[in-house]
Structure formats: structure tokens, C-alpha cells
């Protein structure tokens, strides 16, 4: 009888054969590490968001303001007016600090018409229309406060960066007076700033002939009789004394011609140099003579507030 040979272990039965790595080293029993997931794209910056998407709108944060068909996103209007970045403007909206036509708006995606709707931030109106221009000019001596002159004299229009723009100058400074003058194409604001009804304050530095008596300030703030009526200064102080010349600061709400020079002359202290340094909330600052600058959104808002707009 033939002797049966024992079964030869198969390939799969050899110990460790299926568990060896290339090179003969035994494989680890630990599972292979998972492959890292591909990086997720970074979120878009707020300023690059599509204007047609309502980012950040939360359920329930609605209001009754009717969107203007084809209007501009509210946060975009605020950013264009110089209030801040798009992200900051959205934070203002979300905090309930923005009003449109008197209604608080919390929707980032609300569409408005900046040309006809009144928009306020923290209760102050902003210059929402992109067509409106607000400038401060430091008028030098020898320039007349007009946009043209038939005698060929130098005018404030000659100092503007774009002399073709149709702008209104707010009030006047005489030929020998220098300093701040405001220009805008916002006709209603210009009218109110110049109208005596609104009593917008104007501050001047005046170099006068001294010595200045102690009661000069009292006389000015009590009222000085001129040929066209009494004029009253709102504030007065002495800034500096240098020999026979005294530098004083006076604030008035009057808009009559040469009113500051006339009131000091009436009291025996003629003005040798006069500079207007402030109109309402806007200051001349370090603006050099014959130069202009655009007013900030805050300055325009303060001007609106000063005349009840």
C-alpha cells in the first residue's frame, strides 16, 4: 500500500507569509494612517462679496423697509460714503445704528436709493449720494469769493481742482480776508448754512491794534451798534499779545458784510489781518493757502445736524 505524503502547507498557510512587507520585515498590525483631506478654500473677504448675496441675514431680523428695485446694497452705500469698510458697515447695521428714512434697518442686503433716501448713522445724516461734492478751501488774500468775475480778478473757481464743477460757495470772505470757505453742489445744505435763521457759528482770528482793554470781550458779547443794527459776538478771547498788535479770537453767527472788521473798528481796534478758522463744525486746520480738501463723512454729517437736515 502506497504511503500518503502529508499535505504540503499552501501559500496561504505559511506563517507570516501574507503579513510580510517587501524586504522580509513583518508588517505592523496598526491600520495605515488616513490621507489628509484637501485644504478647504479660505472664505471670501467681506469686500469681495457679491452684492447680490444677503450675507449675515439672521432669521427674524427683518424690517418693514421696502427694497428699492435696482437699488444699492445698504452696506455698500455706507462704505462708499466713507463710513468704513464693508465689514464695519455691516456691523453698524447689525447693531441697529443705521436708519433709512427714519426706520432702523438691520438687513445687510437692504436695497436703497442713496439719491433720494435719507440715511443716518448714529442719528447723523451721511452724504449718501455719490454725485454730491463737499469741499473746504483756504482762500488767500487777493481772491474774491465768487465763481467768476467780469473784471478778470482771481476767483475761488481758479483754485478748484475741477473748475468746470458747478459748486455753491457758502457765504463770502472779503478780498482782504483769508481762511475757510465751504463749497458744495448740495444746494439745500448751502442755503441753510448761509441763512441767518440757522445761526451757524463762524470763528475768526483777528490781529487788532492794541492795547486791548479788559472789558472789550464784554462789549462784544453784549452787542455793538453798527449803522445797520446791533451785532453780538458769541465768544471772544485774547490769544496772544505782541507789542502794539494783539491776536484775538471771535465767534459770530452774523453774516453781514465785513461784520467782524466793522465791530472792532467801532470799538477803536481796527483789524489789520483777519482769518476765518471755522464754519460750524468744520475747521480750517492745517490746510495750506489756496488748497482744497474733501470733507469727511463725519464733517458733512455734523453740518447736516447743525442746520437740522
C-alpha positions as CSV (number, residue, x, y, z in Angstrom):
1,X,0.0,0.0,0.0
2,X,1.3,3.4,-1.0
3,X,2.3,5.7,1.8
4,X,0.4,9.1,1.6
5,X,2.6,12.1,1.8
6,X,1.5,14.7,4.3
7,X,-0.2,17.7,2.8
8,X,2.2,20.5,2.0
9,X,1.2,23.7,3.5
10,X,-0.3,26.0,0.9
11,X,0.8,29.6,0.2
12,X,-1.8,31.0,2.4
13,X,-1.0,28.7,5.3
14,X,2.6,29.6,5.7
15,X,3.0,31.6,8.8
16,X,3.7,35.3,8.4
17,X,3.9,35.0,4.6
18,X,0.8,37.1,4.0
19,X,1.9,39.5,6.7
20,X,5.3,40.3,5.4
21,X,6.4,43.5,3.8
22,X,8.7,43.8,0.9
23,X,12.2,43.1,2.2
24,X,11.0,40.4,4.5
25,X,10.1,42.6,7.5
26,X,6.9,41.7,9.3
27,X,4.1,44.2,8.7
28,X,2.6,46.2,11.6
29,X,-0.9,45.3,12.9
30,X,-1.8,49.1,13.2
31,X,-4.1,50.5,10.5
32,X,-2.5,52.7,7.8
33,X,-2.9,56.4,8.6
34,X,-5.7,58.2,6.7
35,X,-4.8,60.5,4.0
36,X,-5.2,64.2,4.9
37,X,-8.2,65.9,3.5
38,X,-7.5,68.5,0.8
39,X,-7.5,72.1,2.3
40,X,-10.7,73.9,2.2
41,X,-10.8,77.2,0.3
42,X,-10.5,80.3,2.5
43,X,-13.7,82.3,2.9
44,X,-14.0,85.3,0.7
45,X,-13.2,88.7,2.2
46,X,-16.1,90.9,3.1
47,X,-15.1,93.5,0.5
48,X,-15.1,90.8,-2.3
49,X,-18.6,89.5,-1.6
50,X,-21.1,89.5,-4.4
51,X,-23.5,92.4,-3.9
52,X,-26.4,90.1,-4.9
53,X,-26.0,87.9,-1.8
54,X,-27.6,88.6,1.5
55,X,-24.7,87.7,3.8
56,X,-25.3,87.6,7.5
57,X,-29.1,87.9,7.5
58,X,-30.5,86.1,10.5
59,X,-34.0,84.7,10.8
60,X,-36.3,87.3,12.4
61,X,-34.0,90.2,11.7
62,X,-36.4,91.8,9.2
63,X,-38.0,95.2,9.0
64,X,-40.7,96.9,7.0
65,X,-38.4,99.0,4.8
66,X,-39.3,98.3,1.2
67,X,-36.4,97.5,-1.0
68,X,-35.9,99.9,-4.0
69,X,-35.9,97.9,-7.2
70,X,-32.5,98.2,-8.7
71,X,-31.2,99.9,-5.6
72,X,-27.8,99.7,-4.0
73,X,-27.0,97.4,-1.0
74,X,-27.1,99.5,2.2
75,X,-23.6,98.4,3.4
76,X,-22.2,99.4,0.0
77,X,-23.7,102.9,0.3
78,X,-22.2,103.3,3.7
79,X,-18.8,102.2,2.7
80,X,-18.8,104.5,-0.4
81,X,-19.7,107.4,1.9
82,X,-16.5,106.8,3.9
83,X,-18.1,105.4,7.0
84,X,-15.7,102.4,7.0
85,X,-15.0,99.1,5.4
86,X,-17.9,96.9,4.2
87,X,-17.4,94.6,7.2
88,X,-17.5,97.6,9.6
89,X,-20.7,98.9,7.9
90,X,-22.4,95.6,8.3
91,X,-21.5,95.6,12.0
92,X,-23.2,99.0,12.3
93,X,-26.3,97.7,10.5
94,X,-26.4,94.6,12.7
95,X,-26.1,96.8,15.8
96,X,-29.2,98.8,14.8
97,X,-27.2,102.0,14.4
98,X,-28.3,102.7,10.8
99,X,-31.6,104.4,9.8
100,X,-33.2,104.8,6.3
101,X,-35.9,107.4,6.1
102,X,-36.3,107.3,9.9
103,X,-36.5,103.5,10.2
104,X,-33.9,101.3,11.8
105,X,-32.6,98.7,9.3
106,X,-30.9,95.5,10.3
107,X,-30.8,93.8,7.0
108,X,-27.3,93.7,5.4
109,X,-28.9,93.2,2.0
110,X,-31.5,96.0,2.1
111,X,-31.5,97.9,-1.2
112,X,-31.8,101.7,-1.1
113,X,-31.7,104.7,-3.4
114,X,-29.0,107.0,-2.0
115,X,-30.0,109.9,-4.2
116,X,-33.5,110.3,-2.6
117,X,-33.5,108.4,0.7
118,X,-32.1,109.9,3.9
119,X,-29.6,107.6,5.6
120,X,-28.3,108.2,9.1
121,X,-25.7,106.5,11.2
122,X,-25.9,107.1,15.0
123,X,-28.6,109.7,14.3
124,X,-26.4,111.8,11.9
125,X,-27.2,112.0,8.2
126,X,-24.5,110.8,5.8
127,X,-23.6,112.1,2.3
128,X,-25.1,109.1,0.6
129,X,-25.3,110.4,-3.0
130,X,-22.1,109.9,-5.0
131,X,-22.9,113.0,-7.1
132,X,-22.6,115.4,-4.1
133,X,-19.3,117.3,-3.5
134,X,-18.3,118.9,-0.2
135,X,-15.0,120.9,-0.2
136,X,-13.1,123.1,2.2
137,X,-11.0,125.8,0.7
138,X,-8.4,128.1,2.3
139,X,-9.0,131.3,0.5
140,X,-5.9,133.5,0.4
141,X,-5.8,137.3,0.4
142,X,-6.4,138.8,-3.1
143,X,-9.1,136.3,-4.2
144,X,-12.7,137.2,-4.4
145,X,-15.5,135.0,-3.1
146,X,-17.2,134.3,-6.5
147,X,-17.1,131.7,-9.2
148,X,-16.5,134.3,-12.0
149,X,-15.6,137.9,-12.3
150,X,-16.2,140.2,-15.3
151,X,-13.2,142.4,-14.3
152,X,-10.8,139.4,-14.6
153,X,-9.9,139.2,-11.0
154,X,-8.8,135.9,-9.4
155,X,-11.8,134.0,-8.0
156,X,-12.2,130.9,-5.9
157,X,-13.1,129.0,-9.0
158,X,-9.5,129.4,-10.1
159,X,-8.4,127.4,-7.1
160,X,-10.6,124.4,-7.5
161,X,-9.2,121.1,-8.8
162,X,-12.1,120.9,-11.3
163,X,-13.1,124.5,-12.3
164,X,-15.9,123.1,-14.5
165,X,-17.9,121.7,-11.5
166,X,-20.9,123.8,-10.6
167,X,-20.5,124.5,-6.9
168,X,-22.0,126.9,-4.4
169,X,-19.8,128.8,-2.0
170,X,-21.2,129.1,1.5
171,X,-21.1,132.7,2.4
172,X,-18.3,135.1,1.4
173,X,-15.0,136.4,2.6
174,X,-14.0,139.8,1.5
175,X,-11.0,140.5,-0.7
176,X,-8.6,141.1,2.1
177,X,-9.8,138.3,4.4
178,X,-8.4,134.8,4.2
179,X,-9.3,131.4,5.6
180,X,-12.0,128.8,5.4
181,X,-14.8,128.8,2.9
182,X,-17.0,125.8,2.1
183,X,-18.1,124.8,-1.4
184,X,-20.8,122.2,-2.4
185,X,-23.3,121.3,-5.0
186,X,-25.8,120.4,-2.3
187,X,-28.0,123.4,-2.8
188,X,-30.2,122.9,0.3
189,X,-27.3,122.5,2.6
190,X,-25.5,125.5,1.2
191,X,-28.7,127.6,1.5
192,X,-29.2,126.7,5.2
193,X,-25.6,127.2,6.2
194,X,-25.7,130.7,4.8
195,X,-29.2,131.7,6.1
196,X,-29.2,133.7,9.3
197,X,-32.2,131.7,10.6
198,X,-29.9,128.7,11.4
199,X,-27.3,130.8,13.2
200,X,-24.3,128.7,12.0
201,X,-21.2,129.9,14.0
202,X,-18.1,131.3,12.3
203,X,-14.8,131.7,14.2
204,X,-12.1,134.2,13.2
205,X,-8.6,135.1,14.3
206,X,-8.1,138.8,14.1
207,X,-5.0,140.9,14.6
208,X,-6.1,144.2,16.0
209,X,-4.5,147.4,17.3
210,X,-3.8,147.3,21.0
211,X,-3.8,147.6,23.8
212,X,-7.0,145.7,24.4
213,X,-9.0,146.8,27.5
214,X,-10.3,144.1,29.8
215,X,-13.9,144.9,29.0
216,X,-13.6,144.5,25.2
217,X,-15.0,141.0,25.4
218,X,-17.9,142.1,27.4
219,X,-18.7,144.9,24.9
220,X,-18.5,142.5,22.0
221,X,-20.8,139.9,23.6
222,X,-23.2,142.4,24.9
223,X,-23.6,144.0,21.4
224,X,-22.0,146.6,19.2
225,X,-24.2,149.2,17.5
226,X,-23.5,149.5,13.8
227,X,-25.2,151.6,11.1
228,X,-27.3,148.6,10.0
229,X,-28.2,147.4,13.5
230,X,-26.7,145.7,16.6
231,X,-24.2,142.9,16.2
232,X,-23.5,140.5,19.0
233,X,-20.4,138.2,19.3
234,X,-21.0,134.7,20.6
235,X,-17.5,134.3,22.1
236,X,-14.3,136.2,22.5
237,X,-10.8,135.6,23.9
238,X,-7.3,137.1,23.6
239,X,-4.9,134.6,22.1
240,X,-1.6,136.5,22.0
241,X,-0.1,139.9,22.6
242,X,3.0,141.2,20.7
243,X,3.7,144.9,21.3
244,X,1.0,147.1,19.8
245,X,-0.6,144.1,18.0
246,X,-3.0,141.8,19.8
247,X,-4.3,138.5,18.3
248,X,-7.8,137.7,19.3
249,X,-10.4,135.0,18.5
250,X,-14.0,136.0,18.0
251,X,-17.0,133.8,17.1
252,X,-20.2,135.3,15.5
253,X,-23.3,133.9,13.9
254,X,-23.8,137.0,11.8
255,X,-23.4,137.0,8.0
256,X,-23.4,140.7,7.3
257,X,-20.8,142.2,5.1
258,X,-17.4,143.0,6.8
259,X,-19.2,142.5,10.2
260,X,-16.1,141.5,12.1
261,X,-13.9,144.3,10.8
262,X,-16.7,146.8,11.4
263,X,-17.4,145.8,15.0
264,X,-13.8,146.1,16.0
265,X,-13.4,149.4,14.2
266,X,-16.4,150.7,16.0
267,X,-14.7,149.9,19.4
268,X,-11.5,151.6,18.3
269,X,-9.4,148.5,17.4
270,X,-9.1,148.3,13.6
271,X,-8.3,144.8,12.2
272,X,-5.0,144.5,10.2
273,X,-5.4,140.8,9.4
274,X,-8.4,138.5,9.5
275,X,-8.5,134.7,9.1
276,X,-11.7,132.6,9.3
277,X,-10.7,129.4,11.0
278,X,-14.0,127.6,11.5
279,X,-17.5,127.3,9.9
280,X,-19.9,125.4,12.1
281,X,-18.3,122.1,13.0
282,X,-15.6,122.3,10.2
283,X,-12.2,123.7,11.0
284,X,-9.5,125.1,8.7
285,X,-6.8,123.0,10.4
286,X,-3.5,122.8,8.6
287,X,-5.0,123.3,5.1
288,X,-2.5,125.5,3.2
289,X,-3.5,128.7,1.4
290,X,-5.2,128.2,-2.0
291,X,-5.6,124.4,-1.3
292,X,-8.8,122.4,-1.1
293,X,-9.8,119.2,0.6
294,X,-12.9,117.0,0.6
295,X,-14.9,117.0,3.8
296,X,-15.1,113.7,5.7
297,X,-18.4,111.9,6.1
298,X,-18.4,112.9,9.8
299,X,-17.9,116.6,8.9
300,X,-20.8,116.5,6.4
301,X,-23.0,114.8,8.9
302,X,-22.2,117.4,11.5
303,X,-23.1,120.2,9.0
304,X,-26.4,118.5,8.3
305,X,-27.1,118.3,12.1
306,X,-26.1,122.0,12.5
307,X,-28.9,123.1,10.2
308,X,-31.5,120.5,11.1
309,X,-31.3,118.3,8.0
